[in-house]
C-alpha cells in the first residue's frame, strides 16, 4: 500500500454523555445517545500507523483501493461501515484453525471486523508456544470440563479489544463462565477510559470502555464494547458494537 502523508483530525473533550447499550441476548438494554465535540486538535497519521493498518487489511485481503478509501474516510471524519450502528456485513467468513475460531465480517466500504475466540486444548497436549492464548482443559470429569485461559478478541483495525475467561462446559448444557480477567485493547488515534469488565450472567461477559479522545466523526463518550456469549457444550462466540 503506498505511503500516504496525511493529518488526522481528532476530537478532544471529556465524556459528554453516558452511553446505554442496545438490546442483546437478554442483557442490559438502553439507547445510545452520545454527542460529538467541536473542539479539535491535529495528530499525524504517519507511516508507522499506515503500515499497521495496511498489514491488518492485507492479512484479510482487503483490496488496496478500498484501503485508500478507508484512509480518506478516516481523514475526513467519516465513520467506517464497520462502526455503523445499524450496518450489516455484506459477507461473513469463517476462518477456523486448530487453535481458534475466527469470523471475518466484511462491510460494503471494505472495512472489516475480525472476531476470534480460542478453542480448548486437551489435558495431555502439553505446553505450546501459544499457551498464553490457549483455552486449556484443566480437568475433565465424565465430559464436564473446567477450561482456563480462554481468550476472545474483536479487531476493527483502529481498535481491538479482548479479555480472558475461565469456564465450565458439559455436553448438552449451557457453558458457565467462572472467571473473567486480563482485559486489553489497542487503539490508533484515540484513547479509552472508564474500562469495565462485566459479567451479566453465567453465559455473558462484556468488556466496554468509553472514548475519551476520538477521531473526528466519532462521538466523544461513545462506548466501545465486545462480548463473549456461551452456548451449549463448547460453543462460544463474540459480539460487538
C-alpha angles and dihedrals in degrees: 000000000000117000110255122196108209140149119233122211114224126197110224122192143112119275106287101190142009114254120219120202132247119251112275134165092340092299131127111329131203144116127277111232113158126157130225125234122233092204110100144176131185130248125179119247093215132190092268093057092045090050091050093051091042092052090050093050094043090053089063098036099251105171116250093239091056089048089057091048091051091053089050091052091049091050092049097047096253115141119233117246089247087068095045115122095228100021117133123201116250089214137016119197128193113218103174125174133182090268103043148005113242128190120190113199114198122201131202096259093051097260117134142198118209117203119191134176126177123244122227119262121213129262094249101040094098130216114323133191086255094055093120090062098032120117095220126199102234096180138359122200112178092322097319105118133194107209124191136190096025112169131208128182141171119200123191097170101250091048135024127181133185148149144188129248143177122223146178119225134187129180111266094006132097114264118245127218109222100177139008127194148131099065112185139174143184121204133179118212097359147059133235128214141171094047117198131185105190132181108207094179139332091288102039131063124167132194112200137169137174127241107245089173120023144174114270104270092034110098115241108241092032110146119230116200143171126190141198118219124190124210132178120322112339095341112128134155141174133236130188144172 
